[in-house]
Amino acid sequence: MCDTLILHNSRGNPFIFGKNSDRHPEEPQALVYIPAQEPKVAKLGEGIEYPDMSYDFLLSKPSWIDGGEMGLNNRGLAIGNEAVFSRFKPDKKGVLGMDILRAALSVCATAKEALNFISSFVERFPQGGNGAYKGKLFYNNSFLIADPDEAYILETAGPRWAWRKAMIADAISNIYCIEDDFTCIDAMTRKEIALVNDKGDCSDETDRDRKEQRGSWKKYVEDKKYLFFTQGEQRRSTSLAGLLRIAAESDKTEGGQILFSSAIEPFFAILRSHKGASKPGAFLNRMKNVCIHPGIFPKSATTASMVIEYCKGGAIIWYTDSSFPCVSLYKPVLLKDGHFYALWKPLLTENNAEKSYSYWEARKNWASKPRKLELSSQQAFVQSRDIAQKSIVEIAHQAFPAMIKEKTSTERMLSVYASEVAAIVGEWEEHWIN
């Protein structure tokens, strides 16, 4: 179970994108760097190929699969996916949504390209496969897709799909959220819930040739019995409320624009939130929280968190490289002029990521000890975490514009900033993570 969020600035451009990845509590996940390669043909399964042009990208990747939960390529394209459950069942031998996400990051430069790539892919090839680290879990996928200019929500159900533009503050969870507000749907579903004149192409669902009022995509495709287990409605509501609070902070704007540094920490707070169920317990109640702690049923917990802060000329990528953002610090990577620059530890490729997975494992083992996760509700811990986080944010917000001014000494300058971040993280973890 997962949650993916988007906040636009007052010009209507994506400003902050983020996702909590909720997986099996014992499933390692780490941020890996996938470097560009020569154009080639890549395979996603038997008989399924695509032209892999391989943009550089960062991928938050469970250790046992090729695909990832969320990522960003060097063109600024960000994608996060969600498991959704439909009466149109996924193929048990189909392609994982996480593999589709990876393919889109590799071949697409913009959000619109990724939207077209994924919707075309699910029409042509079966999606599904066993997405569980342990046991079995088969599902369809929804996607939040963003670039520096625009963002889309795409929902799928087998070979069917619907999409709309993301709102100023928007979020997806383990539910369908597109109703009759879709911009476009697949041709098969259009005939069933959005009839048009025989001569009407209706590539845009606002077409005048519509015969009658269109129906709700959500009501048509969703399998409602899963809503009880996912609690996605509650988490999406929490996310939206938090995003709207950030957007409403008009006293923290200059010239009508949200300040560069005023929104990122409140955004982290949403992903660290336990507002859905302050006393979550071991069963379904805990699934109401955006930051999910382990329990008995279902076997799901937040195993990674990633945030992308779009800036003029690039982005700052924030990632925990550990479970449970409520007891973790977000560390920065800079994207500038199509290149990634680490501001904590060096970025590792997927074939050389043992240290990242080991770090994840060590943090998971610490969190598994009695009363460690309870620290997230203790004032001294939260205050210490937030002070350390604020210092790291200030460093990243100094480093990014400095790169523009000091192009000749980028490597040396970044090593200084990275040392400062590493010292803050190290000191804070030495005090608390023991």
C-alpha positions as CSV (number, residue, x, y, z in Angstrom):
1,M,0.0,0.0,0.0
2,C,1.3,3.5,-0.9
3,D,0.6,7.2,-1.1
4,T,1.8,9.6,-3.8
5,L,1.4,13.4,-3.6
6,I,1.8,16.4,-5.8
7,L,1.8,20.1,-4.9
8,H,1.8,22.8,-7.6
9,N,3.1,26.4,-7.2
10,S,0.8,29.4,-7.9
11,R,1.8,29.4,-11.5
12,G,0.3,25.9,-11.9
13,N,3.6,24.1,-12.3
14,P,4.6,21.0,-10.2
15,F,6.5,22.2,-7.2
16,I,6.9,19.1,-4.9
17,F,6.2,15.5,-5.7
18,G,6.5,12.7,-3.1
19,K,5.7,9.1,-2.2
20,N,5.7,6.7,0.7
21,S,6.3,3.2,-0.5
22,D,4.4,0.7,1.7
23,R,5.6,-2.9,1.2
24,H,6.3,-6.0,3.3
25,P,8.2,-4.8,6.4
26,E,11.2,-7.1,5.7
27,E,11.6,-6.2,2.0
28,P,14.7,-4.1,1.5
29,Q,14.4,-1.0,-0.7
30,A,17.1,1.5,-1.7
31,L,17.7,4.4,-4.0
32,V,19.9,3.3,-6.9
33,Y,21.4,5.2,-9.9
34,I,20.7,3.8,-13.4
35,P,23.1,5.4,-15.8
36,A,22.4,6.0,-19.5
37,Q,23.4,3.4,-22.0
38,E,23.6,3.1,-25.7
39,P,20.1,2.8,-27.3
40,K,19.0,-0.8,-27.3
41,V,15.9,-3.0,-27.2
42,A,14.9,-3.9,-23.7
43,K,12.5,-6.7,-22.6
44,L,9.8,-6.7,-19.9
45,G,8.7,-10.2,-20.4
46,E,8.3,-12.9,-23.0
47,G,7.5,-11.2,-26.3
48,I,7.4,-7.7,-24.7
49,E,10.0,-5.3,-25.9
50,Y,10.5,-1.5,-26.0
51,P,13.2,0.8,-27.4
52,D,15.3,1.5,-24.3
53,M,17.0,4.9,-24.9
54,S,18.1,4.9,-21.3
55,Y,17.9,8.4,-19.8
56,D,19.8,8.5,-16.5
57,F,17.5,8.0,-13.6
58,L,17.2,7.4,-9.8
59,L,15.0,4.5,-8.8
60,S,13.7,3.6,-5.4
61,K,14.1,-0.2,-5.9
62,P,13.0,-3.2,-3.9
63,S,16.0,-5.6,-3.9
64,W,14.4,-8.5,-5.6
65,I,12.9,-7.0,-8.8
66,D,14.1,-4.9,-11.7
67,G,11.5,-2.2,-11.3
68,G,10.9,0.4,-8.7
69,E,8.3,2.1,-6.5
70,M,9.2,5.7,-7.6
71,G,11.9,7.5,-9.4
72,L,13.1,10.6,-11.3
73,N,15.1,10.7,-14.6
74,N,17.6,13.4,-15.6
75,R,14.9,15.2,-17.7
76,G,12.9,15.9,-14.6
77,L,10.3,13.2,-15.1
78,A,9.0,11.7,-11.8
79,I,6.6,8.8,-11.5
80,G,5.1,6.9,-8.5
81,N,2.7,4.0,-8.8
82,E,0.0,2.5,-6.5
83,A,-1.7,-0.9,-6.3
84,V,-5.4,-0.6,-7.1
85,F,-8.0,-3.3,-7.2
86,S,-10.5,-3.6,-10.0
87,R,-13.3,-6.0,-11.1
88,F,-11.1,-6.2,-14.3
89,K,-8.5,-8.5,-12.9
90,P,-4.8,-8.3,-13.6
91,D,-3.0,-11.1,-15.4
92,K,-1.1,-13.4,-12.9
93,K,1.7,-13.6,-15.4
94,G,1.6,-10.0,-16.5
95,V,4.1,-7.2,-16.1
96,L,4.6,-5.6,-12.7
97,G,3.6,-1.9,-12.5
98,M,7.0,-1.3,-11.0
99,D,8.6,-2.6,-14.1
100,I,6.4,-0.5,-16.3
101,L,7.4,2.5,-14.2
102,R,11.1,1.8,-14.8
103,A,10.6,1.5,-18.5
104,A,8.8,4.8,-18.7
105,L,11.6,6.6,-16.8
106,S,14.0,5.1,-19.2
107,V,12.3,6.1,-22.5
108,C,10.2,9.2,-21.7
109,A,11.4,12.8,-21.4
110,T,8.1,14.4,-20.3
111,A,5.0,13.6,-18.2
112,K,2.9,13.6,-21.4
113,E,5.2,11.1,-23.1
114,A,5.1,8.8,-20.0
115,L,1.3,9.1,-19.9
116,N,1.0,8.0,-23.5
117,F,3.7,5.2,-23.0
118,I,2.0,3.6,-20.0
119,S,-1.6,3.8,-21.3
120,S,-0.5,2.3,-24.6
121,F,1.5,-0.3,-22.8
122,V,-1.4,-1.7,-20.7
123,E,-3.6,-1.8,-23.8
124,R,-1.1,-3.9,-25.7
125,F,0.4,-6.1,-23.0
126,P,-1.0,-7.7,-19.8
127,Q,-0.2,-6.0,-16.5
128,G,-0.1,-7.9,-13.2
129,G,2.3,-10.5,-11.9
130,N,3.0,-11.3,-8.3
131,G,4.0,-8.1,-6.7
132,A,4.5,-9.6,-3.2
133,Y,8.0,-10.0,-1.6
134,K,6.4,-12.9,0.4
135,G,3.2,-14.6,-0.4
136,K,1.1,-13.5,-3.4
137,L,-0.5,-10.1,-4.4
138,F,-1.9,-9.3,-7.8
139,Y,-3.1,-5.9,-8.7
140,N,-3.6,-3.2,-11.3
141,N,-1.8,0.1,-11.1
142,S,-2.4,3.8,-10.9
143,F,0.3,6.4,-11.6
144,L,1.1,10.0,-10.6
145,I,3.3,11.4,-13.4
146,A,5.0,14.8,-13.2
147,D,7.7,16.9,-14.8
148,P,8.6,20.6,-14.2
149,D,5.7,21.8,-16.3
150,E,2.7,19.5,-15.7
151,A,1.4,16.5,-13.8
152,Y,-1.2,13.7,-14.6
153,I,-3.0,11.0,-12.7
154,L,-3.4,7.8,-14.8
155,E,-5.5,4.9,-13.5
156,T,-5.6,1.4,-15.1
157,A,-7.8,-1.7,-14.9
158,G,-6.3,-4.5,-17.0
159,P,-6.2,-3.1,-20.5
160,R,-8.4,-0.2,-19.6
161,W,-7.3,3.3,-18.5
162,A,-8.4,6.8,-17.7
163,W,-6.5,10.0,-17.0
164,R,-6.9,13.6,-15.9
165,K,-4.5,16.4,-15.1
166,A,-3.5,16.6,-11.4
167,M,-5.0,19.4,-9.4
168,I,-3.1,22.1,-7.6
169,A,-2.9,19.8,-4.6
170,D,-3.5,16.2,-5.4
171,A,-2.8,12.7,-4.2
172,I,-3.4,9.0,-5.1
173,S,-3.6,6.0,-2.8
174,N,-4.8,2.4,-3.1
175,I,-8.1,3.5,-4.5
176,Y,-9.4,4.8,-7.8
177,C,-10.0,8.5,-7.5
178,I,-11.0,9.5,-11.1
179,E,-14.8,9.7,-11.4
180,D,-16.6,11.5,-14.2
181,D,-13.8,14.1,-14.3
182,F,-11.5,12.1,-16.6
183,T,-10.0,13.9,-19.6
184,C,-9.6,10.7,-21.6
185,I,-10.4,7.0,-21.3
186,D,-9.7,4.0,-23.5
187,A,-11.9,3.3,-26.4
188,M,-13.5,0.2,-25.0
189,T,-14.6,1.9,-21.7
190,R,-15.7,5.0,-23.6
191,K,-18.4,2.9,-25.4
192,E,-19.6,1.6,-22.0
193,I,-19.7,4.7,-19.8
194,A,-19.1,7.7,-22.1
195,L,-21.0,7.2,-25.4
196,V,-20.3,9.5,-28.3
197,N,-21.8,10.1,-31.7
198,D,-20.6,7.5,-34.2
199,K,-18.7,10.2,-36.1
200,G,-17.2,11.6,-32.9
201,D,-13.5,10.7,-32.4
202,C,-13.6,12.0,-28.8
203,S,-10.0,11.8,-28.1
204,D,-10.8,14.6,-25.6
205,E,-13.7,13.7,-23.3
206,T,-15.1,17.2,-23.5
207,D,-16.0,16.5,-27.1
208,R,-19.4,18.0,-28.2
209,D,-20.4,14.8,-29.9
210,R,-21.2,13.0,-26.6
211,K,-24.6,11.3,-26.7
212,E,-25.3,11.4,-23.0
213,Q,-23.8,12.2,-19.6
214,R,-20.7,10.1,-18.9
215,G,-20.5,7.7,-16.0
216,S,-18.0,7.4,-13.2
217,W,-14.8,5.6,-14.1
218,K,-14.2,4.8,-10.4
219,K,-17.6,3.2,-9.9
220,Y,-17.3,1.3,-13.1
221,V,-14.0,-0.4,-12.5
222,E,-13.3,-0.5,-8.7
223,D,-13.7,-3.6,-6.6
224,K,-15.0,-2.1,-3.4
225,K,-14.3,-5.0,-1.1
226,Y,-10.6,-4.2,-1.1
227,L,-11.3,-0.7,0.3
228,F,-11.8,-2.1,3.7
229,F,-8.3,-3.6,3.7
230,T,-6.4,-0.8,2.1
231,Q,-7.9,2.2,4.0
232,G,-6.8,4.3,1.0
233,E,-9.7,6.7,1.2
234,Q,-8.5,7.8,4.7
235,R,-4.9,8.2,3.7
236,R,-5.7,10.2,0.6
237,S,-7.9,12.5,2.7
238,T,-5.0,13.0,5.1
239,S,-2.6,13.8,2.3
240,L,-5.0,16.2,0.6
241,A,-5.7,18.1,3.8
242,G,-2.0,18.5,4.5
243,L,-1.3,19.7,1.0
244,L,-4.1,22.2,1.1
245,R,-2.8,23.6,4.4
246,I,0.6,24.2,2.8
247,A,-1.1,25.9,-0.2
248,A,-3.1,28.1,2.1
249,E,0.0,29.5,3.8
250,S,-0.3,32.7,1.8
251,D,1.6,34.7,4.4
252,K,4.6,32.7,3.4
253,T,4.7,33.8,-0.2
254,E,6.5,36.5,-2.1
255,G,5.0,37.9,-5.2
256,G,2.3,35.3,-5.2
257,Q,4.8,32.4,-5.2
258,I,5.4,29.9,-2.5
259,L,8.8,30.5,-1.0
260,F,11.6,28.2,-2.1
261,S,12.2,26.7,1.3
262,S,8.9,27.2,3.1
263,A,7.0,24.1,1.9
264,I,9.4,21.2,1.9
265,E,9.4,20.6,5.6
266,P,5.6,20.6,5.9
267,F,5.6,18.2,3.0
268,F,7.9,15.9,4.9
269,A,5.5,16.2,7.8
270,I,2.6,14.8,5.7
271,L,4.7,11.7,4.8
272,R,5.6,11.2,8.4
273,S,2.0,11.6,9.6
274,H,0.1,9.4,12.0
275,K,-3.0,11.6,12.0
276,G,-5.2,8.9,10.6
277,A,-4.9,6.7,13.7
278,S,-2.9,8.0,16.6
279,K,-3.2,4.6,18.3
280,P,-2.9,2.3,15.3
281,G,-2.6,-1.1,16.8
282,A,-1.6,-4.3,14.9
283,F,-4.5,-4.6,12.5
284,L,-6.4,-2.5,10.0
285,N,-6.6,0.7,11.9
286,R,-2.9,1.4,11.4
287,M,-3.5,1.4,7.6
288,K,-5.2,4.8,8.0
289,N,-1.8,6.5,8.6
290,V,0.3,7.9,5.8
291,C,3.4,6.6,7.6
292,I,2.4,2.9,8.3
293,H,4.1,0.9,11.1
294,P,4.3,-2.9,11.0
295,G,1.4,-5.0,12.2
296,I,-0.1,-8.4,12.0
297,F,-2.5,-7.9,9.2
298,P,-2.1,-6.8,6.5
299,K,1.7,-7.3,6.2
300,S,2.4,-3.7,5.0
301,A,4.6,-0.9,6.3
302,T,6.3,2.2,4.9
303,T,9.7,0.9,3.7
304,A,10.9,3.9,1.8
305,S,10.1,7.6,1.2
306,M,11.1,9.9,-1.6
307,V,10.4,13.6,-2.4
308,I,11.2,15.7,-5.4
309,E,11.5,19.4,-5.0
310,Y,11.5,21.1,-8.4
311,C,13.7,24.1,-8.7
312,K,14.6,26.4,-11.6
313,G,17.1,24.4,-13.7
314,G,16.6,21.1,-11.9
315,A,15.4,19.5,-8.7
316,I,16.4,18.4,-5.2
317,I,15.7,14.7,-4.6
318,W,15.0,13.8,-0.9
319,Y,15.1,10.2,0.2
320,T,15.3,8.3,3.5
321,D,17.0,5.1,2.3
322,S,15.2,3.5,5.3
323,S,11.8,2.6,6.5
324,F,9.5,4.8,8.5
325,P,10.1,8.5,7.6
326,C,8.8,9.5,11.0
327,V,12.1,8.2,12.6
328,S,14.3,9.0,9.6
329,L,16.0,12.0,8.0
330,Y,15.5,12.9,4.3
331,K,18.9,13.2,2.6
332,P,19.5,15.2,-0.6
333,V,20.6,14.6,-4.2
334,L,20.8,17.5,-6.6
335,L,19.7,17.3,-10.3
336,K,21.3,20.1,-12.2
337,D,21.7,20.4,-16.0
338,G,20.8,16.7,-16.5
339,H,23.3,15.4,-13.9
340,F,22.8,14.0,-10.4
341,Y,25.0,15.1,-7.5
342,A,24.9,13.3,-4.2
343,L,24.9,15.4,-1.0
344,W,25.1,12.6,1.5
345,K,26.6,9.3,0.4
346,P,27.8,8.5,-3.2
347,L,25.0,7.2,-5.5
348,L,25.3,3.5,-6.1
349,T,24.3,1.6,-9.2
350,E,21.8,-1.3,-8.9
351,N,24.6,-3.9,-9.3
352,N,26.7,-2.3,-6.6
353,A,24.1,-1.3,-4.0
354,E,24.9,-3.7,-1.2
355,K,25.9,-0.8,1.1
356,S,22.5,0.9,0.6
357,Y,20.6,-2.3,1.2
358,S,22.7,-3.0,4.3
359,Y,22.0,0.5,5.6
360,W,18.3,-0.2,5.1
361,E,18.5,-3.5,6.9
362,A,20.4,-2.0,9.9
363,R,17.7,0.7,10.2
364,K,14.9,-1.8,9.9
365,N,16.5,-4.0,12.7
366,W,16.8,-0.9,14.9
367,A,13.1,0.0,14.3
368,S,12.1,-3.6,15.1
369,K,13.4,-3.2,18.7
370,P,10.8,-2.6,21.4
371,R,9.5,1.0,21.7
372,K,11.8,2.4,19.0
373,L,9.0,3.5,16.7
374,E,7.3,5.1,19.7
375,L,10.0,7.8,19.6
376,S,8.1,9.4,16.7
377,S,5.5,10.6,19.3
378,Q,8.0,11.9,21.8
379,Q,8.7,15.6,21.9
380,A,12.4,15.4,22.4
381,F,12.9,13.1,19.5
382,V,10.7,15.0,17.1
383,Q,12.3,18.3,18.0
384,S,15.8,16.8,17.5
385,R,14.8,15.2,14.2
386,D,13.2,18.5,12.9
387,I,16.2,20.6,13.9
388,A,18.6,18.2,12.1
389,Q,16.3,18.1,9.1
390,K,16.0,21.9,8.9
391,S,19.8,22.1,8.9
392,I,20.0,19.7,6.0
393,V,17.4,21.6,4.0
394,E,19.3,24.8,4.5
395,I,22.5,23.2,3.2
396,A,20.8,21.8,0.1
397,H,19.1,25.1,-0.6
398,Q,22.5,26.8,-0.4
399,A,24.2,24.2,-2.6
400,F,21.7,24.3,-5.5
401,P,22.0,28.0,-6.4
402,A,25.7,27.9,-5.6
403,M,26.2,25.3,-8.4
404,I,24.9,27.9,-10.9
405,K,27.4,30.5,-9.8
406,E,30.4,28.3,-9.3
407,K,30.5,26.0,-12.3
408,T,34.3,25.7,-12.4
409,S,34.6,24.2,-8.8
410,T,31.4,22.2,-8.6
411,E,33.1,18.9,-7.4
412,R,35.1,20.6,-4.6
413,M,32.1,22.7,-3.5
414,L,29.7,19.8,-3.4
415,S,32.1,17.7,-1.3
416,V,32.1,20.4,1.3
417,Y,28.3,20.4,1.4
418,A,28.1,16.6,1.4
419,S,30.5,16.5,4.4
420,E,28.2,18.9,6.3
421,V,25.2,16.7,5.5
422,A,27.0,13.5,6.5
423,A,28.1,15.1,9.8
424,I,24.6,16.1,10.7
425,V,23.1,12.7,9.8
426,G,25.9,10.8,11.5
427,E,25.7,12.8,14.7
428,W,21.9,12.5,14.9
429,E,21.9,8.8,14.2
430,E,24.7,8.2,16.7
431,H,22.5,9.9,19.4
432,W,19.2,8.2,18.5
433,I,19.7,5.1,16.4
434,N,21.4,2.7,18.8
